[in-house]
């Protein structure tokens, strides 16, 4: 009795594995949102675990950056290899259950069909039909991957354009205070609104592309001193400084505030995929990682650069903390997750967050 049920059980389990693999590939390559597909999460987490093991033998940030620069590309290549391997093994199990013996022949039948090599002929109508289905899956998966890669690297290139430009505007590493000093000197007060609009569009694109393709989070800049997380931190902090401390005759704080709002939402949406904990409705009085002394120093530098600041410095500090608390927790966790280079007010004080999600559980609040 058990011997008779074994082929049926093998077919059921193999079919489930094949369907889950197809779902993983479809959601990863086609569906334009970050969906909770366990197989994809497991592959990313397993790859990161191997790279973390390699990092134990490296010392210093430059060595860490060289190792981590390969993480996203290697994981991206590992995804189709795992998908194809599971499909190959699954169909081989089905062929074995249908009577193809020994198991080596079943495996060769599956490989011949999946890669459309055709060196093994089907042993019957049922087996032949399954081989046609397997060949279609193999070709379809490769076609999806080929069309997916240009889209992924286009999104990466668009992200890096502003990150690269920020180096000349905010220094290396990027600093919110230095960014505003240079913008005031080069662009002038009247052109800062256009600057916030440009970065608001950047944050909107980050939310769309990095939520749809979470691996983009781990793609590093060509230069080890640049990183999209530290760039986001410098821009958000500079916009928060403008919205909280600049006098009303200076650039409209509302435009800087919209940039902070767009950046906060973008970081949260991307962070949701990784189950990052954060308070969705923080209080303006919640503590932040930036100290009052650091804020006062930034205000002195901005005043020296020609900015007209609010006279009530205490209220300006409270307003700045109210803006910063909206994005700080997620920003500092991304600095830890991606091992971003040290930068003022962001990656120099990361919140520890290294684990990748292995389940579909919803994010937890702090």
C-alpha positions, 0 to 999 in steps of 0.5 A: 500500500505504501509503495503504491502511494509513494509515486503519488506523494512524490508527484504532489510534493514535486508539483508543489515545489515547481509551482512555488518556484514559478511563483517566486520567479514571477513575483520577483521578475514580473510583479511590480511590487515587493511581495512576500515569496519565501523562496526568494527571501531564503535565497537572499538570506542564504547568500548574505549569510555566506558573505557575512561569513567571508567578512569575518576575514576582512578588516577595514571598510575598504575591504568590506566594501569590495566584498559586499560589492559582489553580494547583490550581483552574485545573489541576482545570478543565484536566483535563476540558478536556484529556480532552474535547479528546483524545476529540474529536480521537481520534474525529474521526481515526476518522471521517476514517479511515472516510471522512468528508471533509473533515477539518473535517466529521470534526471537526464530527461528533465535536464534535456527538456528544461534546457531544450537540448533534446538528447533524451526522447520522451518515453510516452505521451504523458512524459512527452507532454510534461517535457513540453511544459518543462521546456516552456518554463525553462525558456520563459524563465530565461526570457524573463531574466533577460528582460529583467536585467536591463530594467534593473540596471537602468534603475540603478544608473538613474539612482546613482546619477544624483548620488554622484552629483552630490559628491561635488555638492555635499563633500565626501562623506556627504554632510547636510551642513556642507551641502547647504553651505555650498548650495547657498554659495553656488545656487543661491536662495531662489534656486533651492526650491528646484533642488528639493523638487529634484530630490523629491522625484529621486525619493519617489523613484527609490520607493518604486524601484527599490520596493519592486526590486529589493536587491537594488538596496544592496547595489553599491556605488562605483566609488566606495566613498559614495552610497545611496543611504548616506546621500539620502541622509544628507539630503533629508537632514539638509531639508529638515534644517531648511524647514526648521531653521531658515527664516520665512524670507529664505526658500519656502520651508514647505518645499523642503518639507515635501522632500522630507515627507517623500524621503520618509515614505520612500525609506519606510516602504522599502524598509517594510520588505525587510521587516524594519521596525519603526513608529509609523506616527512618531511624536515630535518630542521623541529623542533623535540621534543628533545632539543639540550641540551638533545642531547648534554647530550646524546653525552657526556654520549656516549663519556664517554662510549667509543664511537667515535663520529663525531667532528662536533657536530652541523652537528651531531645534524642536522643529528640526527634531520633529522632522528628523524623527520621521525618517531617522530610525529607518535611515539608520537601520539601512545604514547598518543593513547595507554597511554604508560608509561613515557619514555625519548624522547617518552611517556614523551612528547606525542602528543595528539591523543585519538580519534578513526576513525569512518569513511573511510575518509583518513588520513589528513596531519598536 
